[in-house]
Amino acid sequence: MGLTEKDDFLPKYHGIQRKKWIIIAAVAVAALLVSLLEIPLGPYIIDFFHSYEVFINCIMGHIEDNTDYYVVWQRSAPRLVSVLTCGATLGVCGAVMQSSLKNPLADPYITGISSGANLGVSLAIISGTFIIPWITGDLGLIINAFILALIPAFVIVSVSSLRRDAGPTTMILIGIAVMYLFTACTTMLKLTASTDTYAQVFAWSLGTLGSVTWEIVPFLVGAAIISIVIFYLIHAQLNLLSNNDALAKATGLNVKYVRLFSICMVSLATATVVCFTGTIGFVGLVAPHVMRVIIGSDNRFLIPASAAAGAFMLAAADCIAIETTPTGLPVGVITSLVGGPLFIYLLIKHHKQTWN
């Protein structure tokens, strides 16, 4: 006797699931392989195979006191870890924002995080103003960027708490309003800046991974792990939010709470990345779109897939940025140059199939 329709459906369903996990694993492996190219790349000339020999020796604890070991372990290795963790964080946060706000144009910066961080950096560099007066220098700058990056999320939560009918569109508009306000304040500060301080603010705003050290890496790793785990645990709720609020409420889901929780967690994770690296655009916008086209909109698969795709995209862009000029380009320039046209293509070719 032949298989029933139900018996025939289950193997196909599980087969599709396995294919999705295989795709995610393949993208993650590709991201790791591309990130390893960070080791021999850079202005310091080092033999390709010798660089990996030094890298392995460092991992094993055999560190020597010479230039090769310093360049590989103190400059290239932290950058390798940062491209994977920052890319994964931005990819996951972009997927969550698009699902929770039901907007294909949403990304981790849509709430005004980047403009808040930029204002914090401008205050520190141009006017010497620090939110915590007794903490100055690079640490004070990082604290400025982190705290001001969280203010837009605080405003969104506050306004949404006052309005019972605050939906995703309202939250997006609040974020945009705060973004323009912070951008205006930053612009006024730049008008008073000297040539040197203006150049520092401008370079930071482009996004770069060149200043990442081992002291910073734990924060970036923590942001990546926590954001991936937390959002994966609530993937079912995010699936409901991405479809219909009325249906989600009918299932007993507190739509407003889950949406605000998602925004707060995205803000924390993204602010952690931004305060150390500056604004790296399009990773959180394009990576989820690409994976949504490939594996669909189910957040059970989309969240880890977006993490892997974000890591791959940022790793590839940073390798290009390192080799483009003798001193290297800010990686944010490369992600924008590549991500902009790619995003337009995705919107034209796959928008209806992906979001309708």
C-alpha positions as semicolon CSV with decimal commas, in nm:
position;residue;x (nm);y (nm);z (nm)
1;M;0,000;0,000;0,000
2;G;0,131;0,344;-0,096
3;L;0,205;0,625;0,147
4;T;-0,085;0,843;0,248
5;E;-0,076;1,213;0,176
6;K;0,011;1,282;0,540
7;D;0,291;1,026;0,544
8;D;0,429;1,175;0,224
9;F;0,418;1,528;0,362
10;L;0,625;1,473;0,678
11;P;0,943;1,346;0,507
12;K;0,930;1,639;0,265
13;Y;0,881;1,882;0,552
14;H;1,175;1,744;0,748
15;G;1,383;1,739;0,431
16;I;1,317;2,109;0,374
17;Q;1,414;2,182;0,733
18;R;1,742;1,990;0,696
19;K;1,822;2,182;0,378
20;K;1,771;2,511;0,560
21;W;2,006;2,409;0,843
22;I;2,262;2,292;0,587
23;I;2,243;2,632;0,414
24;I;2,289;2,812;0,747
25;A;2,587;2,593;0,835
26;A;2,741;2,650;0,492
27;V;2,710;3,028;0,522
28;A;2,857;3,017;0,874
29;V;3,155;2,812;0,754
30;A;3,203;3,050;0,460
31;A;3,201;3,345;0,704
32;L;3,469;3,176;0,916
33;L;3,686;3,097;0,615
34;V;3,662;3,450;0,478
35;S;3,736;3,601;0,819
36;L;4,058;3,396;0,837
37;L;4,185;3,603;0,545
38;E;4,216;3,889;0,796
39;I;4,531;3,722;0,933
40;P;4,772;3,776;0,640
41;L;4,610;4,096;0,510
42;G;4,715;4,447;0,604
43;P;4,993;4,703;0,552
44;Y;5,252;4,484;0,724
45;I;5,393;4,232;0,476
46;I;5,397;3,879;0,615
47;D;5,415;3,545;0,435
48;F;5,069;3,396;0,381
49;F;5,139;3,051;0,528
50;H;5,372;3,183;0,797
51;S;5,096;3,413;0,923
52;Y;4,871;3,112;0,993
53;E;5,158;2,927;1,156
54;V;5,202;3,225;1,390
55;F;4,826;3,239;1,450
56;I;4,809;2,871;1,546
57;N;5,111;2,908;1,772
58;C;4,943;3,200;1,949
59;I;4,625;2,999;2,000
60;M;4,835;2,719;2,150
61;G;4,996;2,972;2,385
62;H;5,336;2,985;2,216
63;I;5,374;3,361;2,170
64;E;5,713;3,502;2,079
65;D;5,835;3,858;2,122
66;N;5,869;3,972;1,761
67;T;5,686;4,184;1,507
68;D;5,513;3,895;1,328
69;Y;5,353;3,772;1,649
70;Y;5,251;4,123;1,751
71;V;5,085;4,197;1,416
72;V;4,903;3,863;1,395
73;W;4,788;3,834;1,755
74;Q;4,742;4,194;1,867
75;R;4,607;4,347;1,544
76;S;4,469;4,082;1,307
77;A;4,322;3,829;1,552
78;P;4,098;4,076;1,742
79;R;3,979;4,212;1,410
80;L;3,895;3,859;1,293
81;V;3,678;3,799;1,600
82;S;3,516;4,142;1,571
83;V;3,406;4,100;1,207
84;L;3,230;3,774;1,297
85;T;3,063;3,900;1,614
86;C;2,969;4,247;1,488
87;G;2,837;4,108;1,161
88;A;2,634;3,843;1,342
89;T;2,490;4,097;1,587
90;L;2,390;4,343;1,315
91;G;2,241;4,065;1,101
92;V;2,030;3,925;1,385
93;C;1,916;4,268;1,501
94;G;1,817;4,360;1,146
95;A;1,608;4,045;1,112
96;V;1,436;4,111;1,444
97;M;1,358;4,473;1,360
98;Q;1,212;4,379;1,022
99;S;0,995;4,108;1,177
100;S;0,879;4,296;1,486
101;L;0,808;4,622;1,299
102;K;0,675;4,444;0,987
103;N;0,883;4,672;0,769
104;P;1,136;4,555;0,505
105;L;1,324;4,887;0,540
106;A;1,389;4,840;0,911
107;D;1,744;4,786;1,028
108;P;1,924;4,809;1,366
109;Y;1,974;5,184;1,321
110;I;1,616;5,280;1,235
111;T;1,537;5,383;1,592
112;G;1,811;5,647;1,585
113;I;2,087;5,447;1,754
114;S;2,361;5,556;1,514
115;S;2,267;5,925;1,534
116;G;2,266;5,908;1,914
117;A;2,608;5,745;1,920
118;N;2,739;5,999;1,670
119;L;2,620;6,282;1,892
120;G;2,791;6,125;2,193
121;V;3,120;6,097;2,005
122;S;3,089;6,453;1,876
123;L;3,032;6,584;2,228
124;A;3,343;6,404;2,350
125;I;3,576;6,494;2,062
126;I;3,462;6,843;1,968
127;S;3,346;7,000;2,294
128;G;3,519;6,773;2,545
129;T;3,185;6,701;2,715
130;F;3,151;6,365;2,885
131;I;2,831;6,226;3,035
132;I;3,030;6,089;3,329
133;P;3,262;6,386;3,397
134;W;3,535;6,191;3,577
135;I;3,568;5,936;3,293
136;T;3,734;6,093;2,991
137;G;3,957;5,982;2,704
138;D;3,869;5,681;2,491
139;L;3,663;5,519;2,767
140;G;3,462;5,836;2,815
141;L;3,401;5,853;2,440
142;I;3,274;5,495;2,437
143;I;3,043;5,563;2,732
144;N;2,911;5,877;2,559
145;A;2,835;5,681;2,243
146;F;2,671;5,391;2,430
147;I;2,446;5,600;2,655
148;L;2,328;5,841;2,385
149;A;2,270;5,549;2,148
150;L;2,016;5,412;2,398
151;I;1,822;5,737;2,435
152;P;1,610;5,681;2,119
153;A;1,497;5,343;2,257
154;F;1,410;5,511;2,588
155;V;1,201;5,771;2,403
156;I;1,022;5,503;2,201
157;V;0,941;5,303;2,514
158;S;0,824;5,614;2,701
159;V;0,595;5,741;2,424
160;S;0,461;5,392;2,353
161;S;0,379;5,348;2,722
162;L;0,172;5,668;2,712
163;R;-0,014;5,568;2,396
164;R;-0,212;5,245;2,401
165;D;-0,245;5,239;2,023
166;A;0,126;5,280;1,951
167;G;0,201;5,040;1,667
168;P;0,511;4,968;1,460
169;T;0,460;5,272;1,237
170;T;0,445;5,502;1,540
171;M;0,764;5,351;1,679
172;I;0,946;5,394;1,350
173;L;0,836;5,757;1,322
174;I;0,950;5,829;1,678
175;G;1,290;5,682;1,596
176;I;1,316;5,890;1,280
177;A;1,220;6,207;1,468
178;V;1,486;6,144;1,733
179;M;1,737;6,065;1,460
180;Y;1,681;6,402;1,290
181;L;1,701;6,582;1,624
182;F;2,033;6,418;1,713
183;T;2,167;6,472;1,362
184;A;2,085;6,844;1,386
185;C;2,267;6,869;1,720
186;T;2,568;6,687;1,576
187;T;2,574;6,919;1,275
188;M;2,576;7,226;1,498
189;L;2,867;7,081;1,693
190;K;3,058;7,011;1,371
191;L;3,023;7,376;1,271
192;T;3,234;7,468;1,574
193;A;3,490;7,191;1,522
194;S;3,851;7,238;1,420
195;T;3,985;7,055;1,117
196;D;4,142;6,781;1,331
197;T;3,840;6,716;1,553
198;Y;3,603;6,721;1,257
199;A;3,820;6,461;1,083
200;Q;3,809;6,239;1,392
201;V;3,430;6,253;1,413
202;F;3,396;6,194;1,040
203;A;3,628;5,891;1,048
204;W;3,438;5,739;1,341
205;S;3,101;5,787;1,171
206;L;3,213;5,582;0,869
207;G;3,258;5,267;1,077
208;T;3,587;5,086;1,119
209;L;3,717;4,773;1,290
210;G;4,082;4,876;1,288
211;S;4,079;5,001;1,647
212;V;3,937;4,682;1,802
213;T;4,162;4,528;2,069
214;W;4,141;4,219;2,287
215;E;4,002;4,436;2,569
216;I;3,701;4,520;2,351
217;V;3,642;4,170;2,209
218;P;3,454;4,029;2,516
219;F;3,189;4,302;2,484
220;L;3,137;4,226;2,114
221;V;3,127;3,849;2,173
222;G;2,881;3,897;2,459
223;A;2,653;4,116;2,246
224;A;2,651;3,857;1,967
225;I;2,584;3,554;2,189
226;I;2,317;3,721;2,402
227;S;2,129;3,870;2,106
228;I;2,129;3,544;1,908
229;V;2,019;3,332;2,205
230;I;1,749;3,569;2,331
231;F;1,593;3,632;1,992
232;Y;1,606;3,266;1,898
233;L;1,416;3,181;2,215
234;I;1,134;3,418;2,115
235;H;1,130;3,329;1,745
236;A;0,769;3,205;1,767
237;Q;0,651;3,539;1,907
238;L;0,845;3,725;1,638
239;N;0,674;3,511;1,371
240;L;0,337;3,619;1,507
241;L;0,440;3,986;1,512
242;S;0,557;3,972;1,153
243;N;0,215;3,859;1,030
244;N;-0,080;4,022;1,200
245;D;-0,122;4,199;1,534
246;A;-0,485;4,093;1,569
247;L;-0,395;3,727;1,515
248;A;-0,107;3,757;1,760
249;K;-0,337;3,907;2,024
250;A;-0,590;3,630;1,964
251;T;-0,324;3,376;2,061
252;G;-0,272;3,558;2,392
253;L;0,051;3,731;2,295
254;N;0,118;4,071;2,452
255;V;0,209;4,236;2,120
256;K;0,315;4,570;2,260
257;Y;0,537;4,418;2,528
258;V;0,716;4,181;2,288
259;R;0,769;4,457;2,034
260;L;0,911;4,699;2,294
261;F;1,125;4,421;2,443
262;S;1,265;4,346;2,098
263;I;1,345;4,711;2,034
264;C;1,517;4,745;2,372
265;M;1,730;4,435;2,321
266;V;1,820;4,538;1,966
267;S;1,916;4,882;2,095
268;L;2,142;4,736;2,366
269;A;2,316;4,496;2,129
270;T;2,356;4,749;1,849
271;A;2,470;5,024;2,085
272;T;2,741;4,789;2,212
273;V;2,867;4,738;1,858
274;V;2,834;5,101;1,751
275;C;3,014;5,252;2,048
276;F;3,327;5,051;1,960
277;T;3,315;5,042;1,580
278;G;3,108;5,337;1,460
279;T;2,821;5,306;1,214
280;I;2,857;5,009;0,979
281;G;2,566;5,042;0,742
282;F;2,362;4,798;0,534
283;V;2,476;4,476;0,706
284;G;2,166;4,465;0,927
285;L;1,948;4,564;0,631
286;V;2,079;4,343;0,351
287;A;2,184;4,023;0,531
288;P;1,831;3,939;0,660
289;H;1,683;4,019;0,318
290;V;1,922;3,784;0,140
291;M;1,852;3,499;0,380
292;R;1,478;3,565;0,377
293;V;1,482;3,515;0,000
294;I;1,680;3,190;0,037
295;I;1,521;3,020;0,340
296;G;1,199;3,213;0,404
297;S;1,067;3,431;0,686
298;D;1,042;3,175;0,969
299;N;1,252;3,332;1,244
300;R;1,352;2,989;1,374
301;F;1,578;2,970;1,069
302;L;1,603;3,338;0,979
303;I;1,773;3,447;1,303
304;P;2,073;3,208;1,286
305;A;2,085;3,254;0,908
306;S;2,099;3,632;0,941
307;A;2,377;3,598;1,198
308;A;2,580;3,384;0,958
309;A;2,507;3,608;0,658
310;G;2,589;3,925;0,853
311;A;2,921;3,775;0,964
312;F;3,001;3,669;0,607
313;M;2,908;4,007;0,460
314;L;3,112;4,206;0,711
315;A;3,412;3,972;0,688
316;A;3,419;3,998;0,309
317;A;3,374;4,377;0,319
318;D;3,651;4,419;0,576
319;C;3,895;4,213;0,370
320;I;3,822;4,439;0,074
321;A;3,856;4,749;0,294
322;I;4,198;4,639;0,421
323;E;4,335;4,580;0,072
324;T;4,174;4,873;-0,113
325;T;4,431;5,136;-0,014
326;P;4,772;5,125;0,158
327;T;4,616;5,250;0,483
328;G;4,283;5,070;0,436
329;L;3,932;5,209;0,403
330;P;3,666;5,222;0,677
331;V;3,461;4,907;0,634
332;G;3,141;5,112;0,649
333;V;3,230;5,258;0,308
334;I;3,256;4,912;0,152
335;T;2,934;4,779;0,308
336;S;2,747;5,084;0,177
337;L;2,896;5,059;-0,173
338;V;2,807;4,690;-0,198
339;G;2,495;4,684;0,018
340;G;2,314;4,975;-0,150
341;P;2,292;4,829;-0,503
342;L;2,232;4,478;-0,365
343;F;1,942;4,600;-0,154
344;I;1,784;4,778;-0,453
345;Y;1,815;4,457;-0,655
346;L;1,650;4,253;-0,380
347;L;1,363;4,499;-0,349
348;I;1,301;4,492;-0,725
349;K;1,333;4,116;-0,776
350;H;1,209;3,955;-0,458
351;H;1,001;4,205;-0,262
352;K;0,658;4,060;-0,340
353;Q;0,756;3,696;-0,292
354;T;0,930;3,769;0,036
355;W;0,692;4,005;0,214
356;N;0,345;3,941;0,073
